[in-house]
Amino acid sequence: MQREFNAKQSIITPEAVFIIGTYDENGVPNAMNAAWGMQSDYGEITIQLAKHKTTDNLKKTGGFTVAFATESTVVISDYFGIESGNKINKIEKAGCHVRKSAHVNAPIIEEYPVTLECRVKSYSDETGLLVGEIVAMQADEAVLTDGKVDYDKLRPIMFDISSMSYRVIGPVVGKAYHDGLALKK
């Protein structure tokens, strides 16, 4: 038997936990936690954002970074989602280390093993949709296998809206563009 839920109780999963890094007009780094995003094309990311210090910053600088939250970064990642960058320097308070991206005017937060460097393609105050062109990706050697990001080593987390928790993205369960071929015969 199925049970019906209202629209506000519905779930969409998985929701990645993105840490968006920006600089303000004075070069002060900021980070926020965002879950409503996706790869919208090869070399493109789209994220739904309400008005934040981050959106003010990226409109001024034209650049941002997107780091993938991991099991080992849960505490700082959650902090970046509950504190306002308008009130405090979150990077400093969290004890994080940053370096400037070589490709865009945005910080790379060194505590995160994988970071996308993005140029703002568009941002709408009206809809809150941010579209970014991914111009480069930085990945720590510790999360690579055969030159590719290894999710088993990265241990990325997702936001579970149903239980308001974070979950580690799990093991491989099938081969994409392959396993379904058995039904094609």
N, C-alpha and C positions, 0 to 999 in steps of 0.2 A: 504494500500500500504506500502511495506517495503522499507527502504532506506539502501543502502550498505555503509559500512565504511571500510577504509583500516585497516590493522592489527594493526598499532600503535594507532588507535582510539578505538580499541575493549576494552571491559570491562570484568573483571572477578570479581564476587562479591559473597559473602562478603569477604573483605580482612581485617582480624583482625589487630589491631594495637598492635604490640608486642614491649615491651621495654626490650632490652637485656642488662643485667648487667654483667660486668666483672671487674676483678682486673688486673692491670698491674704487672710487675715483682717487683715493689716496694710497692705493696699493695694499690695503689691509685685506687679508684673505678671509673668506667666509665659506661655510658649508651648510647644506641642508639635506635632510632625508626626504626622498620622494619615492612613491611606489607606483604611481600611475604613469607608466611609460612603456615604450616598445621600440623595437627596430622597425622603422617604417619603410626602409629601402636599404639596398647595399650602401654602406657608408652614410647612413642617416638614422637619427634617433628622434623620436617625438615623445614629449613629456607634458602632462597636464599639470599646470602649476597655478595656484592662487597667487595673489600679490604678496611678495616677500622681499626682504632685503636682496635675496638672490636675483629676483626678477629685475629689481632696480639696477643692480650691478651689471647683469649681462646686457641690459639695454644700453648701458654706458660704454662697456668695454668690448662688446661684440664677441666675447669668448666665454667658454665654461668648460669644466671637466666633469666627467661622470665616472665615479669609482664604484665598483661592485662591493657592497657590504658582504662580509664573510662571517663565518662562525667566530673567528678570533677578533672581529671588530664589532661585535654586537653592542657592547656598552657605548662606545663612542658613536656608533651609527645611530642608536636610539637617542642619545643625547642631542645629536644634530637635528633630530626631529622634534624635540620637546622644548628646546631653548630658542629664543629669538635672537637673530644676528643684529637686530636693531637695538638690543639692550646690552649685549655683551660680545666680546671677541671669543666666539665658540672654539676656534682653532687653538687659541692660547689656553683657554680654560680646560680643554680636553687633553692638553699636552701633546698635540700633534705637531709634526714637522712638515713643512711645505717647501717646494721648490717651484720656480716659475716654469711653466710649459715652454718648450722651445718653439711651439707652433701656434699657440693662441695666448691671449692675455688672460690667463687663468692659472690657479695654483694646482699642482699635483700634490696630493696629501700622501706622504710616504708610508703611512701605516697601511694603506690599501695596496694589495698586490697587482691589481689590474685597473687601469684608468684609461678612459677614452678622452682624447683632446678634441674639442668641438668648437666650430665656428657657428655663430647664430645665423641661421638662414631666415628665420622669421620668429616673431613672438607677438602674440595678440593680447593686449590688456583685456579686451572684450571677452575672448574665449578662454584665455589662459593657456593656449597651446604654444609650446616651444618646439620648434623644429631646428635641429642642429645637424650640420655637416660634420661627420667624423673625419678629422684630417690625419689622425695618428692614434695609436694605442700603445701604451706602456705596460709591460707585463714583467713581473719579477721572475727571474730564472727558477726560483723555488716552486713555481706553479706550472712549469712547462714540462711536457713530455714530448720528445721528438719535435721540438720547436713549436708546439701548439699548446694553448691553454688547456690544462687538465682539470676538469671540474672536481675530480676526486681529491686533487691537491688544493685547489682554490677554496673549496667548501663554501660556495656562495649561498646566501640565505634569501628567503622569500618572505613576504609579509602574508600572514594568514589572517585575513579580516574576520573570518568566522570565530576564531578564538582570541583575536587580538594578540597574536604571538608571532615570533619569527621561527622559521623552520629551515633546516639545511636542505638544499636540493640534493636528491639522492642518487643512487647508482643507475647505471645504464640498464634499460630493460628491453631494448630493441635497437635495430639498425634502421636509420631513416632512409627512405627511398629504396628499401630492400625487402623488409619483412612482408610488406603487403603484396609483393610480387607473387607470393604463393597463391593468392586468391585470383590473380589475373589470368591464370592458366585456363 
